[in-house]
Amino acid sequence: MALTPLDDLNRLYAKLQRRAGKAEVWSDYYNGEVPLKFASPEFKGQTGSLFDGFSDNWCQVVPDVTVERMVPIAFRLGDGTIDEKAWDAWRRNECDVEVGLAFLEALIAGRSYGLVWKPDGVNTEITFHDVRQAVVEYVPGKRRVRRAGLLLWRDGDQERASLFYPDRVYLWVRQVGVIDGHSDLLTATFGGTGWISVGTLANPLGVVPLVPLENRARLRGKPISEIANVAPLQDTVNTLWAHLMTAADERALPARAVLGMDRPTKEILDEDGEVIGEEDLPIDEFRRNRLLWLEREGASIAEFSGADLENYVKVIEAAVRHIAAQTRTPPSYLTGEMVNISADALVASEAGLVAKVQERQRFFGASLREIMRLEALANGDPGRAEALAMGSVVWRDAQFRSEAQYADALTKYKAINVPDEALWERMPDTTPEEIERWKSMRDDQAAAIVGGNIAGLFGAKPAEDDEAPAQIAQGQ
């Protein structure tokens, strides 16, 4: 039995909701909003909600360290030239900013999505969406051929959906309400799942224009969040910190006790002034005033040493080292310790991170090439689309180096006759526009030399009257 678009909509919507639930968990870890785990019921009963808002958040550091080194700066066609049209469309849609958010969401939740569409009479739009808004389904047996895609968004008290196929786009809407802060479907109004069709559009691209950006995708298996391996260790660290701070509050300072003596009391008198009993005095005031007294013979003072908290710190440091090793995050990012570290040692410590970033660049780059290929198709340029499919993404260098290191490396490349343009491309944060401007300036200099206007390279020569005072001042 053939599936209808409504069947696809309901199935993809259910899949999206399942993924969104897990993504919300990882998002909470990234934001440091997780309850205390691995703590005994007795400890929770003792501390109550004292540590509810506490989190020593490594789950934020790990994806941030990766995404800050993933910066696309250009798109190269199959013949090696820079595609200026693609970069213009990229910046027009503010993708130079938005793609960083998409990478971050993919690292946190495992996936994010890019959408390419061209409304009638409007420039091509490139937008990015998280896993709570979009989902893609593939043709059975073909991992890279998209069969359908779903995009959701809220519009006031309505939920809207666009169901993409290679040839058509189906538009749907349903009414939702809000009860106790949660969306509630008003099925009584629309019946069934509540979706009603509001029209269809032709898809001129011939493919589903929703492109997934997947983190650590496998041949068999789902994309994995960067936080998945960090979360258990994060829970461990938080619990250890809670135990440490509790111990610091109660056991870190030496404790003194009066032995062989009754607690201080006061008499209880009736209306006639007769003693009818006695009650213990609160000792908090004596503690604050640091008062001690010994009246009974044989009474003595005992002291208990403060607890050593170093063992807690050692275990926390071991957990942080595990986080660094499992996520290939340099220890300098997690501990902040960079004392007497040479440049070579720092590069060696970041080798794992650089390799991980370059791996992500390769996989995310394939998705970005597909997005820009669709942008070329949307603008009626199939030749450029094919060239982009065979091209590559130009990334900023994943290895952070000092200006002196870059200058030394480029000088050595120049010594073996590497062209200037290739050297300029290796400089960090150098855009194709800057390279074109430098080439124009170099051509202007060459034209001035060939034309005999060498003085024009150094500015106008001072007039003779302007030279006289300088000569007089020098005794000439």
Beta strands, then each sheet from edge to edge (+ up, - down):
strand 1: 72-76
strand 2: 111-117
strand 3: 125-130
strand 4: 134-138
strand 5: 146-155
strand 6: 158-164
strand 7: 168-179
strand 8: 182-185
strand 9: 196-202
strand 10: 210-214
strand 11: 255-259
strand 12: 265-269
strand 13: 275-280
strand 14: 300-304
strand 15: 392-395
sheet 1: 1+ 15-
sheet 2: 3+ 2- 10+
sheet 3: 4+ 5- 6+ 7- 8+
sheet 4: 4+ 5- 6+ 7- 9+
sheet 5: 11+ 14-
sheet 6: 12+ 13-
end
